[in-house]
């Protein structure tokens, strides 16, 4: 079998066209790619803060390597050149993979090196805004507890995910925001339902829930909510 690729110019055009076609093709599989890549990111990364591009380039690099090696073998290119192209493709793919791991760790790590700009707590149809910029002792403790919470062990995670349905008791949605850094803003998003504290380490399905051990976080949450409600009553002219 012969391919109409002979001169260096033909190879350059082929590589360019192949890259464009493959990259835009990966767009149709963004959900699957993101779900796969999230497995290698820190626990508290959520899909809202997922840095796009890494997974797409990783898939493109892998596919291009396989296709180019096959095409070069068909056109009977020297083995040394095939090995050279294959090594470049493998190195590129590895850079995308470890680059993603490094980038996501830096993004999540910003919660330990930067001060939060806001805390928003929602309970059913009630929104509670806490001014984190005032650096109150309670808000500081709350943020520290949220950042330092550890995930439950694998067996407990499996058991809790299998339950699927949550209690629906005193459900809270906590959103702690940080300034943009490393080309990506970061929001630590947590949910509290009954005695369960979890985040969505993926697309928000029951299987993507990651449950945490309570390190005093729930008690601090209750104190923040009660304090906010007291402030609201004091401001209410009626």
N, C-alpha and C positions, 0 to 999 in steps of 0.2 A: 504493500500500500504506500502510495506517495502523496505527500501534502504539498500544496503550492507555496512552500516556504523555503527559500533558498538563500537570499542575501540577508545581511545583518538588518537592513531596513525592514524586511518582511517580518523578522522576529520582533523588532521594536513595536511595529504596528500591531502585531498579534498580541503581544503582552499587554499593550495599552487597552485594546478592545476587550480582551479577556478580563482584565482588572475591572473595567467599568461595568461590564455585564454581570460579573460575579458580585461586585459590591452592591449594585442596585437589586440584584436577586436576593441578597441576604435581608434586605429591608422587609420582605414578605414573611420572614421568619424571626422578626425582632423579639417576639414574645418568647419563643423557644430558646433563642440565643441568650436572652437576658435571664431566663429561669436557670439555664445551665451555668452561666457565669456567676450568678448570685451564690452558688454553692461554695465558691472559693473566696467570697468576700467576708468581712467581719460580721459578727452577729447582728449588730445594731444598724447595719446598712439597710435601707428600704428602697423600694422601686422609685420613690420620689427623688432620691438622691443618687440613683444609678448613673454613673458616667458613661454616656453612650459612645460608641465607636470602637472600643477595645474588642468586644466580642465579634463585631462585624469584620474587622480587619484580621482577627485571628482565623475566622472561618475562610475568608478570602485567601489569606496566606497559605493555609493548608490545602485548599482546593487548587489554587494556582500551582503549587508545588507538584501535586499529583498529576495535574493535566499537562504541565510543561515537561515533566519527566517522561510521561507517556508519549507526547508529541516528539520529543527529541529521540526517544528510542525508535519510534516509527520511521523518522527521517534519518536514522542511522548516524546520529551525532556521536562523537567520540565519548567513550565512557567517562573520561576525566571531566569533560564539560558537563555531562549529566550529573555527575557526583557534585560538581561545584554548584550547579543550579539548585540541586536538592539540599545541599548544606545551607545555602542562602535562605531558602524557603523555610527550613527547619529553625534556623536562627531567628528569622523574622517572626515566625509563629510563637516561639518561646518568649521573645521580647514582648509581644502583645499580651501573652498570658501573665507573665510576671509583672509587666507594667500595670496591668489591671489590678493585680493583688496589691502592689505598692500604692497605686493611686487611691484605691478604696480604703486602705488602712490609714493613709494620710487624711482622707476626708473625714472618716469616723474619729480619728485621733484628734481632730481639731476641737472636739468637745472637751478634751482634757487640757488643751493649751490655750483656748480662747474663752472669753466670757460670753454667755448667752445673751442675746438681744431681747428675747421675749419668751414668755411662757403662756400658752393658751390651754385652758382646761375646759372641755365641753362635757356636760352631763345631760343627756337627753336633749332637750331644747334650750338648755341654759348654758350660756357661754361665760366663762370666767377668765378675765385677763389679769395676769400678774405682772407687775412691773419689775422685771429682773434687773433693770439698770439701776434701781435704788440699792441693789446689793444688800437686801435685808438678810438677816441671819437665817431665817426660815427658808427663803428662796434658795440661798446658797446651799443649805443642807439638802434640800429637795433635788436640786440639780446634781449634786455630788452623788446622791443615792441612785438617781436614774442612770448616771454614767457608769457607776461601778457595779451595777447589778450583774450577777452571773447567770448564765443559762442553766436550766435544770439538766440533769444527766439524760443520756439518750433514751433509756428505758422509760423515764417519766415523760419525756417529750412524746414518745410514741403512744403512751397511754392517754395523754391529754388530747393529742390530735385525733385519736380514734373516737373520742367523745363527740367530736364535731360541734354539737350544739353547746352554746355557752349558757350560763345561768340567767343572763338578762337582769341581774340584780345590780343596781347602782353602777351602771356602765359609764366609764369615763374614757375620754379620748384626750391624751396629753400630747402637746406639740411644743417642743423646745427648739427654738431657732438660733442658729449661729451665723456670723458674718461669712461672706463668701471667701474661700481660700482654696488654693490649688485648682482654680478654675471651676469650682463647684460649690454651691451653697450646701449647708448640711442642716437637716432637721431631725432631731431625735424624736421619733413618733412611737408612743406607747399606748397600750389599751389596758384598762382594768375592768374586769367583769367578775363580780363577787370576790372570791379570793384568788382569782387568776390574773396574773400580770403578763402581758405578752406583746410582741411586736410582729409585724408582717415582714418576714425575710423573703419576700418574693412578690407575687402578684395579688396577694390579699385573699387567697383561698385558704380553707382550713388546713391544708397540708403545708402551707407556707408559714403558719404561726410558730413563733419561737417563744417558749414560756420561760419565765425567770423566777429565781428564788427571791423572796421578799427580804430585803436587807434593812427594813425600816421605812421603805419607800411609801407603803400604803398609809402608814400613820402620818407621815409628813404631808401626803396628799390630802388627807382628811383635815389636817390643821390649816393647810392653804385654802381649801374650799370653805371651811368655817370662817376663817379670817376674812375672806372675800365677801362672804354673805353678810358678816357683821358690818363691813365697810359700806356695803350697799344699803343696809338698813339705816346706818347713820347718815347717809347722804340723801335718803328718801325724805322729802319735806312733809309727807303725810304721816 
